[in-house]
Amino acid sequence: MATTNAYPILPDGDTGFTVEAASMKFGPGMLAELGNDAKVLGMRRVALFTDPIVATIAPFGAALDSLKAAGLDVVVYDRCRVEPTSASFLDAAAFAREGGFDGYISIGGGSVIDTAKAANLYATHPADFLAYVNKPLGEGRPVPGPVKPHIACPTTCGTGSETTGVAIFDHVEKQVKTGISSRYLRPNLAVVDPRTIDSLPPGVIASTGFDVLTHAIESHTARPYRSRPRPDSANPRPPYQGANPWSDIGSLQAIRLGGTYLERAVNDPDDEEARDALMFAATLAGLAFGNAGVHIPHAMSYSVAGMNHRFTAIGYEKADPMVPHGISVVLNAPAAFRFTGPAAPERHLRAAEALGAEVRGVSPGDGGAVLAARLISMMKATHLPNGLSALGYGEADISGLVQGAMAQQRLLTIAPRPVTEEDLRGLYADAMRYW
C-alpha cells in the first residue's frame, strides 16, 4: 500500500459548509398520522411504495388507513425489490409515469425509499435511464429541478435513506452498484416509527445496524471540508462536503448508540429500547453522511454486492440470493479503517471510544487498529460472516472487485487519504478473513 498522504488543509480551501437537512418526525405510532402529513404537503393522488413483506405488517396497515381517512386517492406499488436493480427502477418509473401522481410515500427499507426516489425523478423529469446516474457508469446529468413531494418512512434501522438525496441500485450488466445523487431527491419529510422494526429478524437487524455504524464512522473520518477548493458559481459545493462540525454531531452520537445497543438489539428480539435507539441512530447517521459523505467501505461494497447474486444471508431467506448492503459494507470496514487510521488518527480513536473500545493509554496512531478490532468483536457477537471469503470470494476475484470500487470516485475522494488501485488490492485481501 502507498505511504499515507492525508489531504492538506488548503490555504484557499473552503471556509464554510452547507446544511440541508430533511424534516423529521420520530416516535412510536407516527405512521398513524401520515394522512395529515400528506395533506399538509398538498398531496391528493398518492403513489404508496412498499414491498410484499412490509405490506403485511400492522404499521403499514395503520399508515394506509390514515391516508384513506384523510380522503386521499392512494395507489399501492408493492413490487419494490430488496437491493433494487436498473430493471426494478425502470419498472417503478413506468408505474409512476402512468399514474399521474402528485405525491409519493415510501414505507420500507432503503430499497423501497430509493425506488420511490427514482420513480419520482423519472416521472417528473423524463430522460434516458443513464442520464442521471453517477459517472462513470452514467452521464451524471444534474437533476434539473424539484420533484414531487415525497414522505419516506423507514422500516429498517440502517440506511438513513429517508434523509438523503441518494438512490442506489445494482447495475446488473456492469456487476456493480451505483446510484443517482441530487439534493432534489431528498424526501420532504421523514416519518420514523420504531414499531416498524419490531418484527425484523435478528439477521436483518445486524446487517442494517452495521450500515448505521459504517455510515457514521465514515462520515466522522472523512476528509475535512476545508481540504476542498473554495466553491464558485461554476463549481458549487457538492452534496458530500467532507467532515464538518455539524456532521460530527450526528455521526458521533450514532456511533455511541450503535456501540451501546446493536448487540442487544440483535441478540434479544424483545429489547424495544435497543431497537428504538438503533432507529434513531440510523436517522442521525443519515443526516451526517448525507452532508459529509461516506468513503472506502461503501466504495468497496458496491462490487462486493454487484458481483455476487448467490449468497443468502441470515434473515434474508425470503429474498432472492444477494449480499445485503450492510453486510457488503461492514465486511470491508476493519481493513479500510486500519488503512485510513494514520491519516486522521484522533478521529479514528474518537470513533473507537464512541463505539465502546477501551482507549486508556492508547496513542492516536493506533486509533484505526483499535477501531477495527472493536468492529470485528461486534461482528463476531452478532453472527456476521467472517470476511469476504465467507461470501465465496477469493484471491482470483480481487481484480474484479477493485475495478468496481475504482468506479466509485465520488466516494473514494471523500476518504481521508488518496486511494490507488494497488491500495484497494491490499484492502480486499485484508478483508477476506478477520478471525
Summary of the structure (lengths in Angstrom):
residues: 435
radius of gyration: 20.2
end to end distance: 22.0
largest distance: 62.7
contacts: 1693
relative contact order: 0.14
helix: 51%
strand: 11%
